[in-house]
Amino acid sequence: MKLQFLGAARQVTGSRYYLEAGGAKMLIDCGMFQEREHQERNWTPSPVPPEKIDAVVLTHAHLDHCGLVPKLVKEGFRGPILATPASADLVEIILRDSAEIQMEDAAYKKRRHEKEGRRGKHPELPLYTIGDVEQALPLVRTVPYERTEKINGDVWVTFHDAGHILGSAVVEVTVCQGDQLRRVLFSGDLGQWDRPIVRDPTLLHEADFVVMESTYGDRDHDSHESIESQLERAINETIRGGGNVVIPTFAVERAQELMFYVSRLVRDRRIPHVPVFLDSPMAIDVTDVFRRHRECFDDQTWQMISSGEPPLQFPGLKMTRSVEESKAINKLKEPAIIMASSGMCTGGRIKHHLRKNLGRPECTVVFVGYQVRGTLGRQILEGNPQVRIHGRPWQVRARIEQIHGFSGHADRGALLRWLSAFRKPPRRLFLTHGEEEATLSLADRVRDQMGWEVEVPEYQQEVDLG
C-alpha cells in the first residue's frame, strides 16, 4: 500500500490524498488550494495521471475538498466519484458556483488588466467552466452512510458520519491483503459534539492507519459566552448605533447554523425586528438541500420542526437571489443583518457589502468561521487599517468581531476525544489539514498523552504503508 499527500500537508486547504492499495488507485478528496501563496498549485497538472485513477472518494462538499474535481475530469479522469447523498447534492451546487465565480473573476481581471496595461501572475482564464462541471457531475455516485461500496475485489469503502457539515463523512478504506484485512481511515473534517442541525461525529474503534485533520490542533474553542449571547450582543449594539451587521458566511452549514441561532433570537424577541438578508444564491440552494436531507438532522432540530418552529425560516428573513435584490440591500436606510458569502471574503457578494460598510464606524463585521492565512477575511480580522478589494484600497473603520465557538471543526479536545475511542493505537497516525504550528502542536500532544507514533507529512510526500 502506498499513500501520497497531494494537499492539506502543513496547510489547511487543498485536501487530496492518493492511495494505492489492493490493485486500486484512489483519490480521497480532490480539493482546491485557497491560501494565496499556494493558489498556483491549482493550475499544475495532476501529479497522478487522471486516466489511471479508479475512483475519487469525497469526504464532504467544501471547496477545499472537492473543488478540483472538474479539472481532474477535464484532464482525463472517467471513474466514479463516490459521495454520500447529501454531499452529492451539495457538490453540484458548490462546483457550479465555483465555475461561475471563476468565469466572472477571469473576465473582470482581463478587463482590469487591459485597462491598466499589465498582466497578472495567474492566467486570465477560469480554472474550469460550467461545461467542465457538466462533464463531471454524471460521474458522481451516491453511497449512504454505513453501506460498504466495492472498488474492486479487494478494496471496499464505507462512509461514517463526521458531524462537520450535512453529508460529511469519515472514509474507511478496507483492503484485503492475502488473509489479512487492513483499514485506512481518512477523517475528512471532523465536527464538534453538540452542534446544531447535524449529528455528532461517529466514534470508530479500529484502524491500521489514520489520516486526521488538525485545523484547531493547538487550541480549544473559547466558550466564555454562548454563541447566541455573543451574536445577540453584537447585533443589539450595532442596531442601536444605526449600523449594519455584516457577516461573511460560508454557504454550506455556517449559513444554516446562523439561521438556526438568529431564528431563536428573533422568536425569543432578544434582538430588534430588522431585515435579515441571506444574500447568497448558493446558500439559498444549500438550505433547500438541508430541507431535503432531514435524515442527517440531530434530535434537537427534529424537536424544533415538530414544535412548528423550523429553524431555517423565521419572520424577517429575506433570501436574495438576483443581483438587483443584492444591490438594493445597500440602498436601505434602516439597519439590517446581512449574511453573504464567501466566508473568507475571497469572492462573491460579501466583497460588495464590505466595500459599502467597512468604512462606517457604526457598522460591525462579524466573523463566524476560520479565516485562512492570506485571505481578505484574515487581513480584516488581524486589524489591517486598510485592505484591497476589487483592485482598490478601502479603509477599515467598522468594528470587527469574531464569535467564538462557532467553528464546525473539532477543536483539540474533540480531536483527542475522537482518537481516544480507538481500542489500540493505529500503526501510524498522519496529521494533515492544519497550519504547520497547529499540526505540530497536536502531534506533540498525541505523542506525550497517548504514546502514539505520529507523522506530519510534507506536500507531495509519499509513504509506504506495507
Buried (B, 14 or more C-beta within 10 A) or exposed (E): BEBBBBBBBBBBBBBBBBBBBBEBBBBBBBBBBBBBEBBEBBEEEBEBEBEEBBBBBBBBBBBBBBBBBBBBBBBEBEBBBBBBBBBBBBBBBBBBBBBBBBBEBBEEBBEBBEEEEEEEEBEBBBBBBBEBBBBBBEBBEBBEBEEEBEBBEBBBBBBBBBBBBBBBBBBBBBBBEEEEEBBBBBBBBBBBBEBBBBBBBBEBEEBBBBBBBBBBBBEEBEEEBEBBEBBBBBBBBBBEBEBBBBBBBBBBBBBBBBBBBBBBBBEEEBBBEBBBBBBBBBBBBBBEBBEEBEEBBBEBBEEBBEEEEBBBEBEBBEBBBEEEBBBEBBEEEEBBBBBBBBBBBBBBBBBBBBBBBBEBEBBBBBBBBBBBEBBBBBBBBEEEEEBEBEEEEBEBEBBBBBBBBBBBBBBBBBBBBBBEEBEEBBBBBBBBBBBEEBBBBBBBBBEEEBEBEBBBBEBEBEBEBE
